[in-house]
Structures are given as C-alpha cells and as structure tokens.
Amino acid sequence: MLRSLTEMKLSEKGRITKVGGDRALRRRILDMGVVPNAEVEIERMAPLGDPVEIKIKGYHLSLRKGEAANIYVEVL
C-alpha cells in the first residue's frame, strides 16, 4: 500500500518508492539522503503534523509537513 509520510503512524516503517514535488523541492529532499528504496521509520510527529521526524540510513531527520507529503512509501 502506497502512502505519503504524513499518512504514516508513529513507529511505522516503510520503503521509499517515490519523491515528488517541484524540481527544487525534489532535489533538496534527495540531497538530504531521502532516496528511493531507502527504509524509513516515523520517530516523532508534532500534534499538527509539522515537523515530522524520521529515521533513515541510521540518522534522524526532521522534515516539514509539505516536504513529507511529497515522499511516498510502501509500508513494511
């Protein structure tokens, strides 16, 4: 099942399948190491969903809700 990071629940894990958004946003997300086939885990989510803290490739990354909404994962 394909979902955006903002639709995932706390502690849920997934594999990134697609990074969307405009060219500049997509490049920024990819430069942060959020790339297709990487495993990701939701670590924390603020009450209103901004920011979303994830664990990817052994490090922690905080994303804005708008960025996280453009990252699609297959839930594991």
Residue, then its C-alpha position, 0 to 999 in steps of 0.5 A: m500500500l502506497r502512502s505519503l509520510t504524513e499518512m504514516k503512524l508513529s513507529e511505522k516503517g516503510r520503503i521509499t518508492k517515490v519523491g515528488g514535488d517541484r524540481a527544487l523541492r525534489r532535489r533538496i529532499l534527495d540531497m538530504g539522503v531521502v532516496p528511493n528504496a531507502e527504509v524509513e521509520i516515523e520517530r516523532m510527529a508534532p500534534l499538527g503534523d509539522p515537523v515530522e521526524i524520521k529515521i533513515k540510513g541510521y540518522h534522524l531527520s526532521l522534515r516539514k509537513g509539505e516536504a513529507a507529503n511529497i515522499y511516498v512509501e510502501v509500508l513494511 
